[in-house]
Amino acid sequence: MNVYDAVSGFYRRYRGKKLIYGKSAEGRNLYAMYTGGRGAPVGICQYAIHAREWICALLALEHLNRGVPRGGVWILPLTNPDGALLCTEGAESVRRERREALIGLNGGEDFSLWKANAEAVDLNVNFDARWGTGRSNSVIPAPENYVGEEPFCAPESAALRDFTLKINPDYTVSWHTKGEEIYWRFHQTGERLKRDFRLACVLSAATGYPLKEARFSAGGYKDWCVEKLKIPAFTVEAGSDSLSHPLDFSALPDLLKNNLDAVARLAEEF
């Protein structure tokens, strides 16, 4: 199954508010769909920013079907479509002039563990939040952890930044795999720390996942939302750590069991 085609088909059929908020490095559409009504809170949930975590896009479609009882949420099912297709379809999914370089960076033609976009930028370390200071960061193109030449140099991260600034959300959630844990803190203090911890506990109760702190990471979308926009932002690592990357369709029932109601619960308790 081509996950980009699945998301594109869902987008075409979707009757709610929707838009294309940007293009990927390979020119593929970046889709956003809205569920809910008017009024606060308004959230943004983004999925599959890491290529090998493409299964999250199917969780996103179920979140759209589930909806929220209060406010509304923009669902961005496939933040990294080029990377997801590299992971599932291989180098043939990108333009010919990129293929040889990507295969060289990857160390072969099996892209199943690839995390980056088609430019070998890890989108979740390309945001302007203490950019380049993470312990695992790389300063050269790679299958994962390459921060890029500068913040927002990747079209996908720039598009997500611009969309977020346009929507001005009350909160954001990033859905990843795997580990069954929730990251919520990025140097916030005082009342913001108390507020964000309370909401993190809502997500924890909804999913059954414990709260964690990523002490040595930087440059993520969640990090940028917390530090620059000063809003609650969370990274949910769905799926058991006993599973191997990339999680496939067999993992989806478990992801749905633990995560299907999480967006609705967060909106209700915000």
C-alpha positions in Angstrom: 0.0 0.0 0.0 1.2 3.5 -0.9 0.6 5.6 2.2 0.8 8.8 0.2 -1.9 7.6 -2.1 -4.0 6.5 0.9 -3.8 10.0 2.4 -4.4 11.7 -0.9 -7.5 9.6 -1.5 -8.8 10.3 2.0 -8.2 14.0 1.4 -10.2 14.0 -1.9 -13.1 12.3 -0.2 -13.0 14.4 3.0 -16.0 16.7 3.2 -14.8 18.9 6.1 -12.5 21.9 5.9 -9.2 21.1 4.3 -6.3 22.6 2.5 -2.9 21.9 1.0 -0.5 23.8 3.2 2.7 23.3 1.2 4.8 21.0 -1.0 7.5 18.5 -0.2 11.0 18.5 -1.6 9.7 16.2 -4.4 6.6 18.4 -5.0 4.1 16.2 -3.2 1.2 17.8 -1.4 1.2 18.4 2.3 -2.4 17.9 3.5 -4.3 19.4 6.4 -7.8 18.5 7.4 -9.9 20.0 10.1 -12.3 18.2 12.4 -14.6 19.8 15.1 -16.5 23.1 15.4 -15.8 26.7 16.1 -14.3 28.1 19.2 -11.3 27.2 21.4 -9.3 25.2 21.8 -7.8 24.7 18.3 -5.0 22.2 18.1 -2.6 21.0 15.4 -1.7 17.3 15.3 1.0 16.3 12.9 2.1 12.7 12.1 4.9 10.8 10.3 7.5 13.6 10.3 10.0 10.7 10.4 9.9 8.5 7.3 10.0 5.1 9.0 7.1 6.1 11.2 4.6 6.3 8.3 2.1 4.0 10.1 1.2 7.2 12.1 -0.5 8.6 9.0 -3.2 5.8 9.3 -3.7 6.7 12.9 -4.2 10.3 11.8 -7.1 9.3 9.5 -8.8 7.5 12.3 -8.4 10.6 14.5 -10.2 12.5 11.7 -13.0 10.0 11.8 -13.2 10.1 15.6 -13.4 13.9 15.8 -13.3 16.1 19.0 -16.1 17.0 21.4 -14.9 20.6 22.0 -13.1 23.1 19.8 -11.4 21.7 16.8 -8.1 20.3 15.5 -6.2 20.4 12.3 -4.8 17.0 11.4 -1.7 16.8 9.2 -1.5 13.1 8.5 1.8 12.8 6.5 4.3 15.6 7.3 7.1 13.8 5.4 5.6 12.1 2.3 8.8 11.8 0.4 10.6 10.1 3.3 7.6 7.7 3.9 7.7 6.7 0.2 11.5 6.2 0.3 11.0 3.9 3.3 8.2 1.9 1.7 8.9 2.2 -2.1 12.6 2.7 -2.2 14.8 5.1 -4.3 12.5 4.8 -7.3 10.0 7.0 -5.5 12.3 10.1 -5.9 13.5 11.9 -9.0 16.3 10.2 -10.8 19.0 12.8 -10.0 18.6 12.2 -6.3 18.8 8.4 -6.3 22.5 7.7 -6.4 23.4 10.2 -3.7 20.6 8.9 -1.4 21.6 5.3 -1.9 25.1 6.2 -1.0 24.1 8.1 2.1 21.8 5.2 3.1 24.5 2.6 2.5 22.3 0.6 0.2 18.9 0.3 -1.4 17.0 -0.8 1.7 15.4 2.5 3.0 13.2 0.8 5.6 14.9 2.6 8.5 15.2 6.0 6.8 13.9 8.9 9.0 14.8 12.0 6.9 13.2 13.7 3.9 14.3 13.4 0.3 17.1 15.9 0.9 18.5 13.8 3.8 17.3 16.4 6.4 15.8 15.0 9.6 12.8 17.3 9.7 12.3 17.0 13.5 15.7 18.6 14.2 15.3 21.3 11.6 13.2 23.7 13.8 14.6 26.9 15.3 14.6 25.7 19.0 18.2 25.5 20.1 18.9 24.1 16.7 22.0 22.0 16.3 22.6 21.5 20.0 21.1 18.0 20.4 23.4 15.3 21.6 22.7 13.1 18.5 22.6 15.9 15.9 24.6 15.4 12.7 26.0 18.3 10.6 26.2 16.2 7.4 23.4 14.7 5.4 22.4 11.3 6.7 19.4 8.9 7.1 18.7 10.5 10.4 19.6 13.4 12.8 21.0 15.8 10.1 19.9 19.2 11.2 20.2 20.8 7.8 22.2 23.9 6.7 20.0 26.2 8.8 16.7 26.1 10.6 13.7 25.6 8.3 15.9 24.9 5.2 13.7 21.9 4.4 10.4 22.8 2.6 8.4 20.5 4.8 9.5 22.0 8.1 9.2 25.5 6.7 5.6 24.7 5.5 4.8 23.3 9.0 6.2 26.5 10.6 4.2 28.8 8.3 1.0 26.8 8.8 1.4 26.8 12.6 1.9 30.5 12.7 -1.2 31.0 10.5 -3.4 28.9 12.6 -2.0 30.1 15.9 -3.0 27.0 17.8 -3.6 26.5 21.5 -1.6 23.3 21.5 0.1 20.8 19.2 0.7 17.1 19.3 3.3 15.2 17.3 2.7 11.5 16.8 5.7 9.2 16.4 6.6 5.6 16.9 7.8 3.9 19.1 8.3 3.5 22.8 4.9 4.2 24.5 5.9 7.4 26.2 5.1 11.1 26.0 7.6 14.0 25.8 6.2 17.3 27.0 9.0 19.5 28.5 11.4 21.9 26.7 12.9 24.3 29.3 9.5 25.9 30.2 9.2 27.1 33.7 6.7 28.7 36.1 3.0 28.7 35.2 3.7 27.3 31.8 5.4 24.3 33.3 2.4 23.7 35.5 -0.1 24.1 32.7 1.8 21.9 30.3 2.3 19.2 32.9 -1.5 19.1 33.6 -2.3 18.6 29.9 0.5 16.0 29.6 -1.2 14.1 32.3 -4.4 14.1 30.3 -2.6 12.6 27.4 -0.9 10.1 29.7 -4.2 9.0 31.2 -5.8 8.7 27.7 -3.0 6.5 26.3 -1.6 4.8 29.3 1.8 6.1 28.4 4.2 7.5 31.0 5.6 11.0 30.8 9.3 11.4 29.9 11.8 14.2 29.4 14.1 14.3 26.4 16.9 16.1 28.1 19.5 16.1 25.3 17.3 16.8 22.2 16.7 20.0 20.4 15.3 21.4 17.1 12.0 19.5 17.1 8.6 20.8 16.3 7.4 20.2 19.8 10.5 22.1 21.1 9.8 25.1 18.8 6.2 25.3 19.8 7.1 25.3 23.5 10.0 27.7 23.3 9.0 30.1 20.6 5.2 30.0 20.6 5.0 29.3 24.3 2.1 26.9 23.9 1.7 23.3 25.2 3.2 20.8 22.8 3.7 17.1 23.1 5.4 14.2 21.3 3.6 10.9 21.7 5.7 7.8 20.9 3.1 5.3 20.1 3.6 1.6 19.8 5.5 -0.9 22.0 9.3 -0.6 22.1 9.4 -4.4 21.7 8.4 -3.9 18.1 11.0 -3.2 15.4 11.1 -0.2 13.0 9.4 0.3 10.8 6.0 -0.6 12.4 3.7 -2.0 9.8 0.0 -2.7 9.5 0.1 -5.4 12.1 0.9 -2.7 14.8 -2.1 -0.5 13.8 -4.7 -2.2 16.1 -2.6 -1.6 19.1 -1.9 2.0 18.1 -5.6 2.6 17.7 -6.5 0.9 21.0 -4.1 3.2 23.0 -4.3 6.4 21.0 -7.7 6.7 19.3 -9.3 8.8 22.0 -6.3 10.8 23.0 -7.0 13.9 20.8 -10.6 14.0 21.9 -9.7 13.7 25.5 -7.1 16.5 25.2 -9.5 18.8 23.5 -12.2 18.1 26.1 -9.8 18.8 29.1 -7.9 21.7 27.7 
